[in-house]
Amino acid sequence: MPSQTLPTQVAPTQVAPAQVSPTQQVVKTNVFNTVVPHVHPTHTTTVNKHVFTHQHYFPQTQSVVNQCFNQQMVCCPPPPCCPPRPFGF
């Protein structure tokens, strides 16, 4: 008896639970530069390709640290004209 081929059955797509990696700590340093523009024109032809892709998520949080430093200095000529005394008097 010849074998039969049945139609392929496709189950509905399922979404697995998210795989969450540990949070990466990133230090962001801001540098402010001056830019001199040089214009080099280019023509771009856009080719649209449709691709099925895996989705990877990288949620990110940010924080800002503002640092302020102070120095207090008491200046006077070297001894003997400046005898030691308590600060503030």
N, CA, C and O atoms as a Tinker XYZ file with bonds, in Angstrom:
   356  protein
     1  N      0.844000   -1.171000    0.000000    73     2
     2  CA     0.000000    0.000000    0.000000    64     1     3
     3  C      0.899000    1.247000    0.000000    63     2     4     5
     4  O      1.840000    1.312000    0.791000    81     3
     5  N      0.632000    2.243000   -0.872000    73     3     6
     6  CA     1.469000    3.442000   -0.920000    64     5     7
     7  C      1.290000    4.288000    0.338000    63     6     8     9
     8  O      0.203000    4.315000    0.916000    81     7
     9  N      2.365000    4.991000    0.774000    73     7    10
    10  CA     2.281000    5.839000    1.978000    64     9    11
    11  C      1.531000    7.128000    1.653000    63    10    12    13
    12  O      1.497000    7.586000    0.510000    81    11
    13  N      0.939000    7.686000    2.686000    73    11    14
    14  CA     0.188000    8.926000    2.520000    64    13    15
    15  C      0.936000   10.075000    3.199000    63    14    16    17
    16  O      1.595000    9.885000    4.222000    81    15
    17  N      0.825000   11.252000    2.620000    73    15    18
    18  CA     1.395000   12.453000    3.231000    64    17    19
    19  C      0.249000   13.344000    3.664000    63    18    20    21
    20  O     -0.573000   13.765000    2.851000    81    19
    21  N      0.209000   13.622000    4.953000    73    19    22
    22  CA    -0.844000   14.467000    5.497000    64    21    23
    23  C     -0.361000   15.919000    5.526000    63    22    24    25
    24  O      0.845000   16.168000    5.548000    81    23
    25  N     -1.296000   16.882000    5.527000    73    23    26
    26  CA    -0.886000   18.282000    5.597000    64    25    27
    27  C     -0.132000   18.573000    6.901000    63    26    28    29
    28  O     -0.443000   17.997000    7.944000    81    27
    29  N      0.838000   19.450000    6.837000    73    27    30
    30  CA     1.598000   19.849000    8.022000    64    29    31
    31  C      0.705000   20.643000    8.953000    63    30    32    33
    32  O     -0.016000   21.542000    8.519000    81    31
    33  N      0.753000   20.311000   10.233000    73    31    34
    34  CA    -0.027000   21.046000   11.218000    64    33    35
    35  C      0.910000   21.997000   11.954000    63    34    36    37
    36  O      1.975000   21.587000   12.417000    81    35
    37  N      0.521000   23.257000   12.062000    73    35    38
    38  CA     1.332000   24.274000   12.733000    64    37    39
    39  C      0.585000   24.740000   13.975000    63    38    40    41
    40  O     -0.542000   25.227000   13.884000    81    39
    41  N      1.215000   24.588000   15.129000    73    39    42
    42  CA     0.609000   25.028000   16.392000    64    41    43
    43  C      0.722000   26.548000   16.511000    63    42    44    45
    44  O      1.585000   27.151000   15.874000    81    43
    45  N     -0.135000   27.171000   17.313000    73    43    46
    46  CA    -0.044000   28.623000   17.505000    64    45    47
    47  C      1.300000   29.010000   18.129000    63    46    48    49
    48  O      1.871000   28.257000   18.919000    81    47
    49  N      1.789000   30.183000   17.765000    73    47    50
    50  CA     3.047000   30.681000   18.329000    64    49    51
    51  C      2.867000   30.952000   19.811000    63    50    52    53
    52  O      1.858000   31.517000   20.231000    81    51
    53  N      3.850000   30.546000   20.599000    73    51    54
    54  CA     3.811000   30.778000   22.039000    64    53    55
    55  C      4.974000   31.696000   22.420000    63    54    56    57
    56  O      6.010000   31.687000   21.754000    81    55
    57  N      4.814000   32.478000   23.472000    73    55    58
    58  CA     5.867000   33.355000   23.968000    64    57    59
    59  C      6.355000   32.807000   25.293000    63    58    60    61
    60  O      5.577000   32.639000   26.232000    81    59
    61  N      7.653000   32.527000   25.364000    73    59    62
    62  CA     8.246000   32.000000   26.587000    64    61    63
    63  C      8.433000   33.129000   27.594000    63    62    64    65
    64  O      8.427000   34.298000   27.209000    81    63
    65  N      8.598000   32.806000   28.877000    73    63    66
    66  CA     8.860000   33.852000   29.880000    64    65    67
    67  C     10.162000   34.597000   29.549000    63    66    68    69
    68  O     11.099000   34.019000   28.998000    81    67
    69  N     10.201000   35.879000   29.893000    73    67    70
    70  CA    11.383000   36.711000   29.613000    64    69    71
    71  C     12.588000   36.202000   30.393000    63    70    72    73
    72  O     12.473000   35.808000   31.553000    81    71
    73  N     13.732000   36.217000   29.744000    73    71    74
    74  CA    14.994000   35.868000   30.388000    64    73    75
    75  C     15.682000   37.189000   30.750000    63    74    76    77
    76  O     16.115000   37.921000   29.860000    81    75
    77  N     15.786000   37.499000   32.046000    73    75    78
    78  CA    16.318000   38.787000   32.491000    64    77    79
    79  C     17.731000   38.596000   33.007000    63    78    80    81
    80  O     17.956000   37.829000   33.944000    81    79
    81  N     18.687000   39.291000   32.401000    73    79    82
    82  CA    20.077000   39.242000   32.837000    64    81    83
    83  C     20.271000   40.203000   34.009000    63    82    84    85
    84  O     19.449000   41.096000   34.212000    81    83
    85  N     21.350000   40.032000   34.786000    73    83    86
    86  CA    21.630000   40.982000   35.871000    64    85    87
    87  C     21.875000   42.384000   35.305000    63    86    88    89
    88  O     22.391000   42.532000   34.197000    81    87
    89  N     21.502000   43.404000   36.070000    73    87    90
    90  CA    21.679000   44.795000   35.647000    64    89    91
    91  C     23.163000   45.123000   35.564000    63    90    92    93
    92  O     23.926000   44.844000   36.489000    81    91
    93  N     23.564000   45.719000   34.439000    73    91    94
    94  CA    24.947000   46.160000   34.292000    64    93    95
    95  C     25.067000   47.578000   34.800000    63    94    96    97
    96  O     24.227000   48.422000   34.488000    81    95
    97  N     26.106000   47.854000   35.583000    73    95    98
    98  CA    26.373000   49.204000   36.072000    64    97    99
    99  C     27.261000   49.906000   35.062000    63    98   100   101
   100  O     28.308000   49.381000   34.685000    81    99
   101  N     26.855000   51.084000   34.623000    73    99   102
   102  CA    27.591000   51.838000   33.617000    64   101   103
   103  C     27.867000   53.224000   34.163000    63   102   104   105
   104  O     26.958000   53.866000   34.689000    81   103
   105  N     29.115000   53.708000   34.051000    73   103   106
   106  CA    29.465000   55.072000   34.421000    64   105   107
   107  C     29.525000   55.885000   33.144000    63   106   108   109
   108  O     30.274000   55.554000   32.225000    81   107
   109  N     28.739000   56.947000   33.086000    73   107   110
   110  CA    28.674000   57.782000   31.893000    64   109   111
   111  C     29.371000   59.099000   32.177000    63   110   112   113
   112  O     28.978000   59.819000   33.095000    81   111
   113  N     30.402000   59.428000   31.403000    73   111   114
   114  CA    31.133000   60.680000   31.549000    64   113   115
   115  C     30.767000   61.592000   30.403000    63   114   116   117
   116  O     30.787000   61.183000   29.242000    81   115
   117  N     30.432000   62.828000   30.724000    73   115   118
   118  CA    30.075000   63.801000   29.698000    64   117   119
   119  C     31.292000   64.649000   29.344000    63   118   120   121
   120  O     31.941000   65.209000   30.227000    81   119
   121  N     31.596000   64.743000   28.059000    73   119   122
   122  CA    32.669000   65.600000   27.552000    64   121   123
   123  C     32.036000   66.533000   26.538000    63   122   124   125
   124  O     31.331000   66.078000   25.637000    81   123
   125  N     32.273000   67.825000   26.669000    73   123   126
   126  CA    31.680000   68.798000   25.776000    64   125   127
   127  C     32.755000   69.328000   24.840000    63   126   128   129
   128  O     33.711000   69.963000   25.285000    81   127
   129  N     32.605000   69.072000   23.553000    73   127   130
   130  CA    33.569000   69.475000   22.543000    64   129   131
   131  C     32.956000   70.482000   21.586000    63   130   132   133
   132  O     31.733000   70.584000   21.483000    81   131
   133  N     33.802000   71.225000   20.886000    73   131   134
   134  CA    33.352000   72.123000   19.833000    64   133   135
   135  C     33.602000   71.440000   18.504000    63   134   136   137
   136  O     34.685000   70.903000   18.268000    81   135
   137  N     32.596000   71.460000   17.630000    73   135   138
   138  CA    32.680000   70.771000   16.343000    64   137   139
   139  C     32.684000   71.790000   15.213000    63   138   140   141
   140  O     31.892000   72.732000   15.217000    81   139
   141  N     33.573000   71.601000   14.250000    73   139   142
   142  CA    33.583000   72.400000   13.028000    64   141   143
   143  C     32.989000   71.526000   11.936000    63   142   144   145
   144  O     33.597000   70.527000   11.551000    81   143
   145  N     31.801000   71.886000   11.424000    73   143   146
   146  CA    31.148000   71.035000   10.427000    64   145   147
   147  C     31.864000   71.055000    9.073000    63   146   148   149
   148  O     32.272000   72.116000    8.600000    81   147
   149  N     32.011000   69.914000    8.470000    73   147   150
   150  CA    32.492000   69.744000    7.100000    64   149   151
   151  C     31.420000   68.934000    6.384000    63   150   152   153
   152  O     31.113000   67.819000    6.805000    81   151
   153  N     30.852000   69.464000    5.327000    73   151   154
   154  CA    29.713000   68.823000    4.666000    64   153   155
   155  C     30.204000   68.016000    3.473000    63   154   156   157
   156  O     30.874000   68.547000    2.587000    81   155
   157  N     29.868000   66.734000    3.455000    73   155   158
   158  CA    30.197000   65.825000    2.365000    64   157   159
   159  C     28.891000   65.162000    1.927000    63   158   160   161
   160  O     28.525000   64.123000    2.476000    81   159
   161  N     28.176000   65.737000    0.947000    73   159   162
   162  CA    26.858000   65.208000    0.570000    64   161   163
   163  C     26.933000   63.770000    0.044000    63   162   164   165
   164  O     27.897000   63.367000   -0.608000    81   163
   165  N     25.889000   63.027000    0.352000    73   163   166
   166  CA    25.771000   61.638000   -0.084000    64   165   167
   167  C     24.324000   61.379000   -0.460000    63   166   168   169
   168  O     23.407000   61.856000    0.208000    81   167
   169  N     24.122000   60.627000   -1.524000    73   167   170
   170  CA    22.774000   60.169000   -1.868000    64   169   171
   171  C     22.629000   58.730000   -1.376000    63   170   172   173
   172  O     23.515000   57.901000   -1.583000    81   171
   173  N     21.512000   58.445000   -0.730000    73   171   174
   174  CA    21.275000   57.107000   -0.198000    64   173   175
   175  C     20.021000   56.533000   -0.840000    63   174   176   177
   176  O     18.974000   57.181000   -0.865000    81   175
   177  N     20.130000   55.318000   -1.358000    73   175   178
   178  CA    18.974000   54.576000   -1.836000    64   177   179
   179  C     18.582000   53.598000   -0.743000    63   178   180   181
   180  O     19.410000   52.816000   -0.276000    81   179
   181  N     17.338000   53.640000   -0.338000    73   179   182
   182  CA    16.870000   52.769000    0.734000    64   181   183
   183  C     16.253000   51.515000    0.134000    63   182   184   185
   184  O     15.349000   51.587000   -0.699000    81   183
   185  N     16.755000   50.371000    0.569000    73   183   186
   186  CA    16.190000   49.080000    0.176000    64   185   187
   187  C     15.537000   48.507000    1.426000    63   186   188   189
   188  O     16.215000   48.280000    2.429000    81   187
   189  N     14.244000   48.273000    1.380000    73   187   190
   190  CA    13.521000   47.747000    2.531000    64   189   191
   191  C     13.456000   46.224000    2.454000    63   190   192   193
   192  O     12.869000   45.658000    1.532000    81   191
   193  N     14.063000   45.583000    3.432000    73   191   194
   194  CA    14.013000   44.128000    3.531000    64   193   195
   195  C     13.263000   43.779000    4.804000    63   194   196   197
   196  O     13.507000   44.380000    5.850000    81   195
   197  N     12.368000   42.831000    4.731000    73   195   198
   198  CA    11.600000   42.418000    5.899000    64   197   199
   199  C     12.218000   41.142000    6.451000    63   198   200   201
   200  O     12.300000   40.127000    5.759000    81   199
   201  N     12.650000   41.205000    7.705000    73   199   202
   202  CA    13.374000   40.113000    8.338000    64   201   203
   203  C     12.688000   39.772000    9.655000    63   202   204   205
   204  O     12.322000   40.669000   10.415000    81   203
   205  N     12.514000   38.495000    9.925000    73   203   206
   206  CA    12.006000   38.058000   11.215000    64   205   207
   207  C     13.185000   37.990000   12.170000    63   206   208   209
   208  O     14.215000   37.397000   11.847000    81   207
   209  N     13.041000   38.599000   13.351000    73   207   210
   210  CA    14.165000   38.674000   14.291000    64   209   211
   211  C     13.755000   38.208000   15.679000    63   210   212   213
   212  O     12.576000   38.201000   16.032000    81   211
   213  N     14.769000   37.817000   16.461000    73   211   214
   214  CA    14.571000   37.528000   17.882000    64   213   215
   215  C     14.614000   38.849000   18.623000    63   214   216   217
   216  O     15.378000   39.741000   18.254000    81   215
   217  N     13.814000   38.985000   19.651000    73   215   218
   218  CA    13.763000   40.237000   20.397000    64   217   219
   219  C     14.552000   40.094000   21.698000    63   218   220   221
   220  O     14.277000   39.212000   22.511000    81   219
   221  N     15.540000   40.981000   21.882000    73   219   222
   222  CA    16.338000   41.034000   23.111000    64   221   223
   223  C     16.099000   42.397000   23.744000    63   222   224   225
   224  O     16.202000   43.422000   23.069000    81   223
   225  N     15.783000   42.417000   25.021000    73   223   226
   226  CA    15.491000   43.668000   25.709000    64   225   227
   227  C     16.612000   43.980000   26.696000    63   226   228   229
   228  O     17.076000   43.087000   27.405000    81   227
   229  N     17.044000   45.220000   26.749000    73   227   230
   230  CA    18.091000   45.659000   27.655000    64   229   231
   231  C     17.613000   46.908000   28.407000    63   230   232   233
   232  O     18.065000   48.014000   28.112000    81   231
   233  N     16.714000   46.742000   29.365000    73   231   234
   234  CA    16.254000   47.928000   30.094000    64   233   235
   235  C     17.424000   48.583000   30.824000    63   234   236   237
   236  O     18.323000   47.904000   31.321000    81   235
   237  N     17.396000   49.891000   30.880000    73   235   238
   238  CA    18.512000   50.627000   31.465000    64   237   239
   239  C     17.981000   51.746000   32.336000    63   238   240   241
   240  O     17.025000   52.433000   31.976000    81   239
   241  N     18.605000   51.918000   33.471000    73   239   242
   242  CA    18.301000   53.064000   34.321000    64   241   243
   243  C     19.523000   53.968000   34.329000    63   242   244   245
   244  O     20.628000   53.535000   34.004000    81   243
   245  N     19.321000   55.213000   34.698000    73   243   246
   246  CA    20.430000   56.161000   34.724000    64   245   247
   247  C     20.403000   56.929000   36.027000    63   246   248   249
   248  O     19.346000   57.109000   36.631000    81   247
   249  N     21.552000   57.374000   36.452000    73   247   250
   250  CA    21.644000   58.263000   37.602000    64   249   251
   251  C     22.744000   59.279000   37.313000    63   250   252   253
   252  O     23.604000   59.067000   36.459000    81   251
   253  N     22.693000   60.390000   38.050000    73   251   254
   254  CA    23.678000   61.456000   37.886000    64   253   255
   255  C     24.315000   61.705000   39.237000    63   254   256   257
   256  O     23.611000   61.795000   40.244000    81   255
   257  N     25.630000   61.818000   39.279000    73   255   258
   258  CA    26.354000   62.158000   40.498000    64   257   259
   259  C     27.007000   63.515000   40.280000    63   258   260   261
   260  O     27.828000   63.675000   39.377000    81   259
   261  N     26.643000   64.491000   41.107000    73   259   262
   262  CA    27.276000   65.800000   41.071000    64   261   263
   263  C     28.237000   65.883000   42.253000    63   262   264   265
   264  O     27.831000   65.701000   43.401000    81   263
   265  N     29.495000   66.155000   41.976000    73   263   266
   266  CA    30.487000   66.230000   43.029000    64   265   267
   267  C     30.917000   67.678000   43.240000    63   266   268   269
   268  O     31.090000   68.428000   42.280000    81   267
   269  N     31.088000   68.063000   44.499000    73   267   270
   270  CA    31.519000   69.410000   44.849000    64   269   271
   271  C     32.611000   69.274000   45.903000    63   270   272   273
   272  O     32.453000   68.530000   46.871000    81   271
   273  N     33.705000   69.983000   45.721000    73   271   274
   274  CA    34.826000   69.912000   46.637000    64   273   275
   275  C     35.122000   71.301000   47.177000    63   274   276   277
   276  O     35.054000   72.280000   46.434000    81   275
   277  N     35.456000   71.402000   48.478000    73   275   278
   278  CA    35.815000   72.659000   49.114000    64   277   279
   279  C     37.126000   72.487000   49.847000    63   278   280   281
   280  O     37.412000   71.413000   50.377000    81   279
   281  N     37.925000   73.539000   49.881000    73   279   282
   282  CA    39.147000   73.548000   50.672000    64   281   283
   283  C     39.118000   74.785000   51.548000    63   282   284   285
   284  O     38.788000   75.875000   51.080000    81   283
   285  N     39.457000   74.625000   52.803000    73   283   286
   286  CA    39.554000   75.737000   53.738000    64   285   287
   287  C     41.023000   75.853000   54.120000    63   286   288   289
   288  O     41.621000   74.887000   54.594000    81   287
   289  N     41.600000   77.014000   53.919000    73   287   290
   290  CA    43.016000   77.216000   54.221000    64   289   291
   291  C     43.169000   78.459000   55.093000    63   290   292   293
   292  O     42.570000   79.498000   54.817000    81   291
   293  N     43.969000   78.346000   56.136000    73   291   294
   294  CA    44.321000   79.495000   56.964000    64   293   295
   295  C     45.749000   79.848000   56.608000    63   294   296   297
   296  O     46.662000   79.050000   56.820000    81   295
   297  N     45.946000   81.038000   56.068000    73   295   298
   298  CA    47.262000   81.442000   55.606000    64   297   299
   299  C     47.778000   82.586000   56.467000    63   298   300   301
   300  O     47.066000   83.559000   56.714000    81   299
   301  N     49.005000   82.465000   56.916000    73   299   302
   302  CA    49.655000   83.556000   57.637000    64   301   303
   303  C     51.149000   83.427000   57.395000    63   302   304   305
   304  O     51.608000   82.379000   56.940000    81   303
   305  N     51.917000   84.465000   57.685000    73   303   306
   306  CA    53.368000   84.358000   57.485000    64   305   307
   307  C     53.953000   83.275000   58.374000    63   306   308   309
   308  O     53.351000   82.918000   59.388000    81   307
   309  N     55.091000   82.756000   58.021000    73   307   310
   310  CA    55.708000   81.717000   58.861000    64   309   311
   311  C     56.122000   82.275000   60.231000    63   310   312   313
   312  O     56.319000   83.482000   60.364000    81   311
   313  N     56.255000   81.412000   61.251000    73   311   314
   314  CA    56.675000   81.874000   62.589000    64   313   315
   315  C     57.994000   82.648000   62.475000    63   314   316   317
   316  O     58.741000   82.379000   61.534000    81   315
   317  N     58.320000   83.556000   63.334000    73   315   318
   318  CA    57.721000   83.787000   64.660000    64   317   319
   319  C     56.612000   84.823000   64.648000    63   318   320   321
   320  O     56.041000   85.071000   65.709000    81   319
   321  N     56.263000   85.446000   63.531000    73   319   322
   322  CA    55.276000   86.523000   63.572000    64   321   323
   323  C     53.846000   86.006000   63.667000    63   322   324   325
   324  O     52.931000   86.809000   63.852000    81   323
   325  N     53.621000   84.739000   63.550000    73   323   326
   326  CA    52.252000   84.191000   63.629000    64   325   327
   327  C     52.247000   83.079000   64.664000    63   326   328   329
   328  O     52.376000   81.909000   64.302000    81   327
   329  N     52.100000   83.414000   65.960000    73   327   330
   330  CA    52.144000   82.368000   66.990000    64   329   331
   331  C     50.949000   81.430000   66.858000    63   330   332   333
   332  O     49.870000   81.861000   66.452000    81   331
   333  N     51.125000   80.163000   67.191000    73   331   334
   334  CA    50.013000   79.225000   67.119000    64   333   335
   335  C     48.890000   79.629000   68.053000    63   334   336   337
   336  O     49.137000   80.029000   69.191000    81   335
   337  N     47.664000   79.529000   67.582000    73   335   338
   338  CA    46.485000   79.819000   68.392000    64   337   339
   339  C     45.318000   78.989000   67.876000    63   338   340   341
   340  O     45.372000   78.510000   66.744000    81   339
   341  N     44.279000   78.804000   68.659000    73   339   342
   342  CA    43.133000   78.018000   68.209000    64   341   343
   343  C     42.451000   78.662000   67.011000    63   342   344   345
   344  O     42.394000   79.886000   66.896000    81   343
   345  N     41.944000   77.837000   66.139000    73   343   346
   346  CA    41.240000   78.333000   64.922000    64   345   347
   347  C     39.953000   79.033000   65.341000    63   346   348   349
   348  O     39.218000   78.529000   66.189000    81   347
   349  N     39.682000   80.183000   64.754000    73   347   350
   350  CA    38.447000   80.904000   65.029000    64   349   351
   351  C     38.608000   82.057000   65.990000    63   350   352   353
   352  O     37.650000   82.794000   66.223000    81   351
   353  N     39.802000   82.241000   66.563000    73   351   354
   354  CA    40.005000   83.355000   67.478000    64   353   355
   355  C     40.924000   84.382000   66.870000    63   354   356
   356  O     41.215000   85.400000   67.498000    81   355
